[in-house]
């Protein structure tokens, strides 16, 4: 009995989130954030190259031709947690 209550609670929560996302689906604007170390010690591993790869993936997706506007926003956390969280 308890498992059915938890399952119905989870299903209701999932459906409420799905209904909220369907209401805003007509906007067709998506922003993708790429937060990585752009100028620090680890910039070779995931810095400007990861932002460029994200932009290339957006172009390859073909969604711009279907009316979607996709913005790629990059940020530099400088390998510091306090800067990354703000």
Secondary structure as GFF3:
##gff-version 3
##sequence-region A 1 86
A	DSSP	alpha_helix	2	23	.	.	.	ID=ss1
A	DSSP	three_ten_helix	25	27	.	.	.	ID=ss2
A	DSSP	beta_strand	29	36	.	.	.	ID=ss3
A	DSSP	alpha_helix	43	46	.	.	.	ID=ss4
A	DSSP	alpha_helix	48	61	.	.	.	ID=ss5
A	DSSP	three_ten_helix	64	66	.	.	.	ID=ss6
A	DSSP	beta_strand	69	76	.	.	.	ID=ss7
A	DSSP	alpha_helix	81	85	.	.	.	ID=ss8
###
